[in-house]
Amino acid sequence: MKQLVCIICPNSCHLTVEKDGDGYKVSGNRCLRGEKFATQEMTNPQRTFSSTVRTVFQKTPLLPVRLNGEIPIDQIFPVMKEINKVLVKTRLKSGDVVIKNVLGLNVDVIATSSLLLKEK
């Protein structure tokens, strides 16, 4: 048995997950999304996150970025290593791809700011 707090919606349901044959029995959820979340957490936990990348621009040495989708939780540190290698040399706007298909995970690292466009 495992206790989880659902992070899918603002309800923050306290879930109990138990192995039930080939699947999982979930209780404490107020909606079906909680059941789906708990099952995924037990079988293949996924996350998304934000970070920054370095730039060559003096007034904006760091550009905020995020993943445009979820990745397996065990790939967070390998993806961070790739993000840390980046040095942005062109002016980007929010939504522009910084790293396409990072580590073959079908997720892009994208800019979340247009700060570089404003710098002169």
C-alpha positions in Angstrom: 0.0 0.0 0.0 1.2 3.5 -0.9 -0.1 6.9 0.1 -0.1 9.7 -2.5 -1.4 13.2 -2.8 -2.9 13.8 -6.2 -1.4 16.8 -8.0 -3.7 16.9 -11.1 -6.3 19.3 -9.8 -6.7 21.7 -6.8 -8.5 19.1 -4.7 -5.2 17.5 -3.7 -6.9 14.3 -2.8 -5.1 11.9 -0.4 -5.0 8.6 -2.3 -4.3 5.1 -1.1 -3.0 2.8 -3.8 -2.9 -1.0 -3.4 -1.7 -3.7 -5.8 -4.8 -5.6 -7.1 -3.9 -8.5 -9.3 -2.4 -7.1 -12.5 -3.6 -3.6 -11.7 -4.1 -1.2 -8.8 -7.0 -0.3 -6.5 -7.1 3.4 -5.8 -9.2 5.0 -3.1 -9.6 8.6 -1.8 -9.9 10.1 -5.3 -12.8 12.4 -6.0 -12.6 12.0 -9.7 -11.3 9.6 -12.3 -8.2 11.8 -12.9 -7.0 10.8 -9.5 -7.2 7.2 -10.3 -5.3 7.7 -13.5 -2.7 9.7 -11.7 -2.2 7.1 -9.0 -1.9 4.3 -11.5 0.7 6.2 -13.5 2.7 7.0 -10.4 2.9 3.3 -9.6 3.8 2.2 -13.2 5.5 5.0 -15.0 5.8 8.3 -13.1 6.2 11.4 -15.3 7.2 15.0 -14.6 7.7 18.3 -16.3 10.0 21.1 -15.0 11.4 24.5 -15.7 15.0 25.7 -15.7 17.3 28.2 -17.3 19.9 28.2 -20.0 22.9 30.4 -20.4 23.0 33.1 -23.1 25.7 35.3 -24.7 23.6 38.4 -24.0 25.1 40.6 -21.3 21.8 42.1 -20.0 20.1 38.7 -20.0 22.7 36.0 -19.1 20.0 33.4 -18.3 16.8 32.6 -20.3 14.0 30.7 -18.6 13.0 27.4 -20.3 10.6 24.5 -19.7 9.7 21.2 -21.1 6.6 21.2 -23.4 5.6 17.8 -22.1 6.2 15.2 -19.5 9.2 12.9 -19.3 9.9 9.8 -17.2 11.0 10.8 -13.7 14.3 8.9 -14.1 15.2 11.1 -17.1 15.1 14.4 -15.2 18.8 14.5 -14.4 20.0 13.4 -17.9 17.7 16.1 -19.4 19.2 18.7 -17.0 22.7 17.7 -18.2 21.6 18.5 -21.7 20.0 21.8 -20.7 23.3 22.8 -18.8 25.2 22.3 -22.1 23.2 25.0 -23.9 24.5 28.5 -24.7 21.9 30.6 -26.6 23.5 32.8 -29.2 20.4 34.0 -31.1 17.4 36.1 -30.0 14.5 33.9 -29.0 10.9 34.5 -28.1 8.6 32.6 -25.8 7.7 29.3 -27.3 10.8 29.0 -29.4 12.5 25.6 -29.3 15.9 25.6 -27.5 16.4 21.8 -27.6 14.3 19.7 -30.0 13.3 16.2 -29.0 15.7 16.2 -26.0 17.3 12.8 -25.5 14.8 11.3 -28.0 12.0 11.7 -25.4 9.6 13.4 -27.9 9.6 16.5 -25.7 11.2 19.9 -26.5 12.9 22.4 -24.2 11.3 25.7 -25.1 11.9 29.3 -24.1 9.4 30.8 -21.7 10.3 34.5 -22.1 10.8 37.0 -24.9 13.4 38.9 -22.8 16.1 38.5 -25.5 14.0 40.3 -28.0 13.9 43.4 -25.8 17.6 43.6 -25.2 19.5 46.0 -27.4 
